[in-house]
């Protein structure tokens, strides 16, 4: 067999090559194989203030139409609608500079100063239930630390978190859109949202005067009056057209300035439209019948707004966010005489029940007037204040304004 020797020669060659490789490895002439481990993504320096898929993006940063009376027409933050009581976390480690009640539209708020990657900025959180329950001014917080709970305090229409980012520091720095700022640092609030509202800016806004209102030639009371608007006088404006607290509007062909505290996106209910509860308590029912289920319990002097014509002794109304029917014989066109008291403490909790163990609704500042809905009992008074109804301790009330 002429090729019988070929396999032996080939096998010898293979052995020689293997021996050479082993010797090279021993002498360090061949680099050993190294296992390649996939790189892990770096942990983002910021985190979401609300749980992933636990919020929806609603009102965006930038010009807008005023959503409620007295609000701004240029939104300086990002609204994240959620449920009452959902945890609000610090977006990054930092130091608390403000916490608690504010006189502005936030109601309850927190401001935290941060430095991340050499960049200094402040995060602002608004409308929570209690701004100083978990953190205090001067306290240092960690990234993701629970700092508050979602609420609807201040100028607000629903439970949500208003989040602002200020480059430099609040309020001396510059506000910026939170979405791209946080995304550049690894946090995509759009991707993590359970719902995302369409981001559009209307071409025009419509507002109504809440009372007789001066239309001035400039954004200050020092400017001359061009016209006097009647209650519910209709104005139009461009989104974001404002200077401080003044709106640039057009009324009946005349363009001028009005203070935003006296402008509203909805018509004002006049005193002649409202009705007032006359007995100490009155049941609002689901349908016009005494056998119908209870919607809510109303109290003496509480206003109700008719939503239709009375029929068979029943009137369809709305009150405290509820809709139902009440008997017309227990309503009056003028508010019945009631007792007013004033808060003497620096801050007084309005609670859901006559006990400190019950949940707090809002905090009332010193000097705030409260209207009694019935006689005090056991050291507690059922009152209405700032559009809310609840109980306050009579220890901190006075018949005279402090």
C-alpha positions as CSV (number, residue, x, y, z in Angstrom):
1,X,0.0,0.0,0.0
2,X,1.9,3.0,-1.2
3,X,0.4,5.5,1.2
4,X,0.7,3.5,4.4
5,X,3.4,5.8,5.8
6,X,1.6,9.1,5.3
7,X,-0.6,8.9,8.4
8,X,2.4,8.3,10.7
9,X,4.2,11.3,9.3
10,X,1.2,13.5,9.8
11,X,0.6,12.3,13.4
12,X,4.3,13.0,14.2
13,X,3.9,16.5,12.9
14,X,0.8,17.2,15.1
15,X,2.6,15.9,18.2
16,X,5.6,18.2,17.5
17,X,3.3,21.2,17.2
18,X,1.5,20.4,20.4
19,X,4.8,20.1,22.3
20,X,5.9,23.4,20.9
21,X,2.7,25.1,22.0
22,X,3.1,23.7,25.5
23,X,6.7,24.9,25.7
24,X,5.8,28.4,24.5
25,X,3.1,28.6,27.1
26,X,5.4,27.5,29.8
27,X,8.0,30.2,28.7
28,X,5.3,32.9,28.5
29,X,5.5,33.3,24.8
30,X,1.8,32.7,24.2
31,X,-0.9,34.6,26.1
32,X,-3.3,32.4,27.9
33,X,-7.0,32.6,26.9
34,X,-9.0,35.1,29.0
35,X,-12.7,34.7,29.6
36,X,-14.7,37.7,28.4
37,X,-17.3,38.9,31.0
38,X,-20.1,41.1,29.7
39,X,-19.9,44.6,31.1
40,X,-22.8,45.6,33.4
41,X,-24.6,48.9,32.9
42,X,-23.6,51.6,35.3
43,X,-26.2,52.5,38.0
44,X,-27.9,55.8,37.1
45,X,-27.1,58.6,39.5
46,X,-30.8,59.5,39.7
47,X,-34.0,57.5,40.4
48,X,-37.7,58.1,39.7
49,X,-39.6,60.0,42.4
50,X,-42.6,57.6,41.9
51,X,-42.7,53.8,41.3
52,X,-42.3,52.6,37.7
53,X,-45.7,52.2,36.1
54,X,-47.2,53.8,39.2
55,X,-47.8,57.2,37.6
56,X,-48.9,58.9,34.4
57,X,-47.3,61.9,32.7
58,X,-49.9,64.7,32.4
59,X,-49.1,68.5,32.3
60,X,-45.7,69.1,30.8
61,X,-43.0,71.8,31.2
62,X,-43.6,74.9,29.2
63,X,-46.4,77.3,28.1
64,X,-49.9,76.3,28.8
65,X,-53.4,77.5,29.5
66,X,-54.2,78.2,33.1
67,X,-55.8,74.9,34.4
68,X,-57.4,76.4,37.5
69,X,-58.0,79.9,38.9
70,X,-54.8,81.7,39.9
71,X,-52.4,79.1,38.5
72,X,-49.4,79.9,36.2
73,X,-49.5,79.9,32.4
74,X,-46.0,78.7,32.1
75,X,-45.5,75.3,33.8
76,X,-42.1,75.1,35.4
77,X,-42.3,71.4,36.1
78,X,-43.6,67.9,35.1
79,X,-46.9,66.6,36.6
80,X,-47.0,62.9,37.5
81,X,-50.6,61.9,38.3
82,X,-50.9,59.0,40.8
83,X,-52.9,57.8,43.7
84,X,-53.2,59.3,47.1
85,X,-50.5,58.2,49.5
86,X,-48.0,56.7,47.0
87,X,-44.4,57.1,48.2
88,X,-42.5,60.1,46.8
89,X,-38.7,59.4,46.8
90,X,-35.7,61.8,46.5
91,X,-34.4,61.7,42.9
92,X,-30.8,61.9,44.2
93,X,-28.8,62.3,47.4
94,X,-28.8,65.8,48.8
95,X,-29.8,68.3,51.4
96,X,-33.3,69.5,52.2
97,X,-33.6,73.3,52.0
98,X,-37.4,73.6,52.2
99,X,-40.1,71.4,53.7
100,X,-43.7,71.9,54.8
101,X,-46.3,74.5,54.0
102,X,-45.7,77.2,51.4
103,X,-47.8,80.2,50.7
104,X,-47.6,79.5,47.0
105,X,-49.7,77.2,44.9
106,X,-47.8,74.0,45.9
107,X,-49.6,73.8,49.3
108,X,-47.1,71.3,50.8
109,X,-43.6,71.1,49.3
110,X,-40.0,69.9,49.6
111,X,-36.9,71.3,47.9
112,X,-33.6,69.3,47.9
113,X,-30.2,70.5,46.7
114,X,-28.0,68.0,44.9
115,X,-24.6,67.7,43.2
116,X,-24.4,64.8,40.7
117,X,-21.5,64.3,38.4
118,X,-20.2,67.7,39.3
119,X,-23.5,69.4,38.3
120,X,-25.4,71.2,41.0
121,X,-29.2,71.3,40.8
122,X,-32.3,71.4,43.0
123,X,-35.4,69.1,42.8
124,X,-38.7,70.6,43.8
125,X,-41.7,68.4,44.9
126,X,-45.2,69.9,45.2
127,X,-48.8,69.1,46.3
128,X,-47.9,66.2,48.6
129,X,-49.9,65.3,51.7
130,X,-47.3,66.5,54.3
131,X,-44.1,68.2,53.3
132,X,-42.3,67.8,56.7
133,X,-43.6,64.5,58.0
134,X,-40.6,62.5,56.9
135,X,-37.9,65.1,56.3
136,X,-36.9,68.4,57.8
137,X,-35.0,71.5,56.6
138,X,-31.2,70.8,56.8
139,X,-31.6,67.1,56.7
140,X,-29.4,65.0,54.4
141,X,-31.2,62.4,52.3
142,X,-30.1,59.5,50.2
143,X,-31.0,58.7,46.6
144,X,-34.4,56.9,46.6
145,X,-35.2,57.8,50.2
146,X,-38.9,58.1,51.0
147,X,-39.6,61.9,51.6
148,X,-43.3,62.4,51.2
149,X,-46.7,60.9,50.0
150,X,-48.6,61.9,46.9
151,X,-51.4,64.4,47.7
152,X,-53.4,67.2,46.1
153,X,-52.6,70.2,48.4
154,X,-52.5,73.8,47.2
155,X,-53.7,74.8,43.8
156,X,-54.4,71.3,42.5
157,X,-57.2,69.5,40.7
158,X,-56.2,65.8,41.5
159,X,-53.7,63.6,43.2
160,X,-50.3,64.1,41.6
161,X,-46.7,65.0,42.1
162,X,-45.4,68.3,40.6
163,X,-41.7,67.8,39.9
164,X,-39.3,70.7,39.1
165,X,-35.6,70.7,38.3
166,X,-33.5,73.9,38.7
167,X,-30.0,74.1,37.4
168,X,-27.8,75.7,40.0
169,X,-30.2,76.0,42.9
170,X,-33.7,76.9,43.7
171,X,-34.8,79.7,43.2
172,X,-31.7,81.6,42.1
173,X,-30.9,79.1,39.3
174,X,-32.7,78.3,36.1
175,X,-35.7,76.0,35.8
176,X,-35.4,73.3,33.1
177,X,-37.6,70.5,31.7
178,X,-37.2,67.5,34.0
179,X,-37.8,64.9,31.3
180,X,-34.6,65.5,29.2
181,X,-32.6,66.5,32.2
182,X,-33.2,63.2,34.0
183,X,-33.0,61.1,30.8
184,X,-29.5,62.5,30.2
185,X,-28.6,60.9,33.6
186,X,-30.1,57.5,32.9
187,X,-33.7,58.0,34.0
188,X,-36.5,57.8,31.3
189,X,-39.7,58.9,33.0
190,X,-41.6,58.5,29.8
191,X,-40.6,54.8,29.4
192,X,-41.5,54.1,33.0
193,X,-44.9,55.8,33.0
194,X,-48.1,53.7,32.8
195,X,-49.7,56.4,30.7
196,X,-48.3,59.4,28.7
197,X,-50.6,62.3,27.8
198,X,-50.2,63.9,24.4
199,X,-47.8,66.8,24.5
200,X,-49.6,69.7,22.8
201,X,-49.8,73.5,23.3
202,X,-53.2,75.1,22.4
203,X,-53.1,78.1,20.1
204,X,-55.3,80.1,22.4
205,X,-56.7,80.1,26.0
206,X,-60.1,81.3,27.3
207,X,-60.5,82.8,30.8
208,X,-63.3,84.5,32.7
209,X,-63.2,87.3,35.3
210,X,-64.1,86.0,38.7
211,X,-65.2,89.5,39.8
212,X,-65.3,93.1,38.4
213,X,-61.8,93.3,37.0
214,X,-59.5,96.1,35.8
215,X,-57.9,95.6,32.4
216,X,-54.7,97.6,32.5
217,X,-52.2,98.9,30.0
218,X,-49.3,97.1,31.7
219,X,-48.5,94.3,34.2
220,X,-48.9,96.4,37.4
221,X,-51.5,98.4,39.3
222,X,-49.5,101.5,38.4
223,X,-50.7,101.3,34.8
224,X,-53.9,103.0,33.6
225,X,-57.2,101.1,33.4
226,X,-58.4,100.4,29.8
227,X,-61.6,98.7,30.6
228,X,-63.5,97.2,33.6
229,X,-64.6,93.6,33.0
230,X,-67.8,92.3,34.5
231,X,-68.1,89.1,36.4
232,X,-67.6,86.3,33.9
233,X,-66.2,88.7,31.3
234,X,-64.7,86.5,28.6
235,X,-60.9,86.9,27.8
236,X,-58.6,85.2,25.4
237,X,-54.9,84.8,25.7
238,X,-51.8,83.1,24.2
239,X,-50.4,80.2,26.3
240,X,-47.6,81.5,28.5
241,X,-48.3,85.2,27.8
242,X,-47.6,86.6,31.2
243,X,-45.3,88.7,33.4
244,X,-45.0,87.6,37.0
245,X,-48.6,87.3,38.3
246,X,-50.1,89.3,35.4
247,X,-51.7,87.8,32.3
248,X,-51.8,89.5,28.9
249,X,-55.3,89.1,27.6
250,X,-57.8,90.4,25.0
251,X,-61.3,91.5,26.0
252,X,-63.8,92.8,23.5
253,X,-61.0,93.7,21.1
254,X,-58.9,95.5,23.7
255,X,-55.6,93.9,24.7
256,X,-54.2,94.6,28.2
257,X,-53.2,93.0,31.5
258,X,-55.1,91.4,34.4
259,X,-54.0,89.8,37.6
260,X,-54.2,86.1,37.4
261,X,-55.8,85.7,40.8
262,X,-59.0,87.1,39.3
263,X,-59.0,85.0,36.2
264,X,-60.4,81.5,35.8
265,X,-60.7,78.9,33.0
266,X,-64.3,78.4,34.1
267,X,-67.2,80.7,34.7
268,X,-67.8,81.8,38.3
269,X,-70.9,80.7,40.2
270,X,-72.5,83.9,41.4
271,X,-74.0,84.3,44.9
272,X,-77.5,84.3,43.4
273,X,-76.9,80.8,41.9
274,X,-75.7,79.2,45.1
275,X,-78.0,77.7,47.8
276,X,-77.1,77.1,51.4
277,X,-78.0,74.3,53.8
278,X,-80.2,75.5,56.7
279,X,-80.5,72.6,59.1
280,X,-77.5,71.3,61.1
281,X,-77.2,68.4,58.8
282,X,-78.7,67.5,55.4
283,X,-78.3,64.3,53.4
284,X,-77.4,64.4,49.8
285,X,-79.0,61.4,48.1
286,X,-78.2,59.5,44.9
287,X,-81.7,59.9,43.5
288,X,-84.6,62.3,44.4
289,X,-86.1,60.1,47.1
290,X,-85.7,59.7,50.9
291,X,-85.2,56.0,50.3
292,X,-82.3,56.6,48.0
293,X,-78.8,55.9,49.2
294,X,-76.7,58.6,50.9
295,X,-74.0,60.3,48.8
296,X,-72.6,62.6,51.5
297,X,-73.7,64.4,54.6
298,X,-73.9,68.2,54.3
299,X,-73.8,70.7,57.2
300,X,-75.4,74.0,58.1
301,X,-74.4,77.0,55.9
302,X,-72.6,74.7,53.4
303,X,-73.0,76.0,49.8
304,X,-74.4,73.7,47.1
305,X,-74.6,74.5,43.4
306,X,-77.7,73.6,41.5
307,X,-77.1,71.6,38.3
308,X,-80.7,71.6,37.1
309,X,-84.2,72.6,37.9
310,X,-86.1,71.6,41.0
311,X,-88.7,68.9,40.6
312,X,-91.2,67.5,43.2
313,X,-89.3,69.2,46.0
314,X,-85.9,67.9,45.0
315,X,-82.9,69.8,43.5
316,X,-80.0,68.3,41.7
317,X,-76.8,69.8,43.1
318,X,-73.0,69.4,43.5
319,X,-71.1,70.0,46.7
320,X,-67.6,69.1,47.9
321,X,-67.0,67.2,44.7
322,X,-70.1,65.1,45.0
323,X,-73.2,65.1,42.9
324,X,-76.7,64.2,44.0
325,X,-80.1,65.5,45.2
326,X,-81.3,67.5,48.2
327,X,-84.7,68.6,49.4
328,X,-85.4,72.2,48.4
329,X,-87.2,73.1,51.6
330,X,-83.8,72.8,53.5
331,X,-82.0,75.3,51.3
332,X,-81.8,79.1,51.4
333,X,-80.5,81.7,49.0
334,X,-78.5,83.4,51.7
335,X,-76.0,81.8,54.0
336,X,-77.4,81.2,57.5
337,X,-75.6,82.9,60.4
338,X,-72.7,80.7,61.6
339,X,-69.8,81.1,64.0
340,X,-66.3,82.0,62.8
341,X,-63.2,81.2,64.8
342,X,-59.5,81.9,64.1
343,X,-56.5,79.6,64.4
344,X,-54.1,80.7,67.2
345,X,-51.4,78.1,66.7
346,X,-48.6,78.5,64.2
347,X,-50.1,75.5,62.4
348,X,-53.3,73.6,63.1
349,X,-54.2,70.2,61.7
350,X,-57.6,69.8,60.1
351,X,-58.4,66.1,60.6
352,X,-60.9,63.6,59.3
353,X,-62.2,62.8,62.8
354,X,-62.4,64.3,66.3
355,X,-59.1,62.7,67.3
356,X,-55.3,63.1,66.8
357,X,-55.3,59.4,65.7
358,X,-57.3,60.3,62.5
359,X,-55.7,61.3,59.3
360,X,-54.7,64.9,58.6
361,X,-56.5,66.7,55.7
362,X,-54.5,69.9,55.6
363,X,-52.6,72.3,57.9
364,X,-54.2,75.6,58.7
365,X,-51.9,78.6,59.3
366,X,-52.1,81.0,62.2
367,X,-55.0,83.5,61.8
368,X,-56.9,81.3,59.3
369,X,-60.7,81.7,59.7
370,X,-62.7,78.5,60.1
371,X,-66.5,78.3,59.9
372,X,-68.3,76.1,62.4
373,X,-70.7,73.6,61.0
374,X,-72.1,72.5,64.4
375,X,-71.5,73.1,68.1
376,X,-68.1,71.8,69.4
377,X,-68.1,68.6,71.4
378,X,-65.4,66.9,73.4
379,X,-62.8,69.6,72.6
380,X,-63.2,69.2,68.9
381,X,-65.1,71.4,66.4
382,X,-66.4,70.4,63.0
383,X,-65.5,73.2,60.6
384,X,-64.9,74.2,57.0
385,X,-61.8,76.0,55.8
386,X,-60.0,76.3,52.5
387,X,-62.8,74.4,50.8
388,X,-62.2,71.4,53.1
389,X,-64.4,70.0,55.9
390,X,-62.9,68.4,59.0
391,X,-62.2,68.6,62.7
392,X,-59.9,70.9,64.7
393,X,-59.0,71.1,68.3
394,X,-60.9,73.9,70.0
395,X,-57.8,74.5,72.2
396,X,-56.2,76.4,69.3
397,X,-59.3,78.5,68.2
398,X,-60.3,82.0,69.2
399,X,-63.2,84.2,68.5
400,X,-60.8,87.0,67.7
401,X,-58.2,87.0,64.9
402,X,-54.7,86.8,66.5
